[in-house]
Amino acid sequence: MTYNFRGQTHAVERLYLDFDSFFATAEQHFNPDLRGKPVGVIPLDSPHTGCIAISREAKALGLRSMAKMSEARALIPDMVFVVARHDVYVRLHNRILEVIETCLPVAKVRSIDEVVCHLLPSEAREGEALARRIKRALATNFSDILTCSIGMAPTETLAKIGAEMNKPDGFTLIEATALPDQLAHLALRKLPGISQGMEARLNAAGISDFDGLWRLAPKQARAIWGSVEGERFWCELHGTHAERPATVKRMFGHSRMLPADWRSPDKLRECAQQLTISAGRRLRRADLRATKLSLGFRGGERPMSRTGKAKLRWGWEAQFLPARDDHRFLTALNEGLTAARAALPFRPRSVSVMLHGLVSDENMTEDLFSDQDTGNGTLRDEQNRWEDVSDVMDRLRATHGPDAISLGPRSTVPGGYLGAKIAFGRIPDQADFGDAPVSDHDTHFCSF
């Protein structure tokens, strides 16, 4: 399984495992009555939301991923909708990793439903037999409904392409000797890392298919991408590992889609405050401070041209001295909410809060005015007091539960899971879940 390209040997060294419709199949795994039925997983119990995952049965009936609930019901009248249970999915994910490790060490977790394994030559020689062994272990420990697709190739990018080529429950081996012919049929958008915007850049450069992409020179790819990421993509596509620098945490933020009855100024404030407090807890667990807070709102769509639409967006940002306490963050948030009330030109459908401009204690520069007397001590004294308050509240919640104490009234925000929603590339820690654990078998059916 080798290929000599510019003096390098490209052995099969990566295995990429990608679960099929993970949220939906997880619900079918825990509730056998859902198996064989079209299932949609929605973020909150509301008729005005959309699916964040659909089962393979729904896909087979022509429903697209991320379809609105109304669209899904129109196409599939008997479709079953369940509300997402993020803590259940994270627990299942952790158990899955343990099972995979009995067959092969997991090198990297890319998302809640995607992992990468590095292969020894002896493991690579097993090929499809190794993939079958992993799938058999998963079926034995869980159920045969919880399937995955596996790709094996010289690089992670090629292995991921392989995993996506033969879904569901498939296997694809990509050897360097078969390139580029084995992938020549793939549309550009089927390749990881090529978004609609990147496809437009490639098209502008005269690249409209895989063959044209393959024939690019590394420096051309770098120029089209506008960064070294283009050259890294080129290397991975051609069978050479591309090393990436370690990821540096740049922000702690959360967003929330709002049902119609949560779009009033008072409800928006409640939601934004809870998002801010949740982000602050994560920031403190990472032992960092923030110097900026951004508040953002999104509305519906407005006509942009004859051919497209633009999202309605509004944003605001505050800067402050390095802080880690909820009082400072909520003070900044209230300034932003006041500005929004005066200037927001549309009715928001979602709200987001981000803490960024992160610094650690050892990299923090002392403020020249921190010794200024406020009449109740210095600015530094005041900040220390509020930091102590936030730390005490964090410890009380950890010891006595999330409802033990709150800074101001505690609101129940639609969809729950404040700060603990699964996003691509981010799997929440158990400490992120503020509410009591949900039972694996306690399916939350949509009530509408």
HULINJO-V96125 format. One line per field, one symbol per residue. ss: DSSP state (h for helix, s for strand, l for the rest). A space follows every 50 residues. Layout:
BEGIN
ss=???
END
This chain:
BEGIN
ss=lllssllssllllssssssllhhhhhhhhhlhhhllllssssllllllls sssslhhhhhlllllllshhhhhhhllllssssllhhhhhhhhhhhhhhh hllllllssssllsssssllhhhhhhlhhhhhhhhhhhhhhllllllsss sssllhhhhhhhhhhlllllsssllhhhllhhhllllhhhlllllhhhhh hhhhlllllhhhhhlllhhhhhhhhllhhhhhhhhhhlllllllllllll sssssssllhhhllhhhhhhhhhhhhhhhhhhhhhlllssssssssssss ssslllllsssssssssssssssllhhhhhhhhhhhhhhhhhhlllllls ssssssllslhhhlllllllllsllllshhhhhhhhhhhhhhhhhhhhhh llllllllllllllllllllllsllslllhhhllllllllllllslll
END
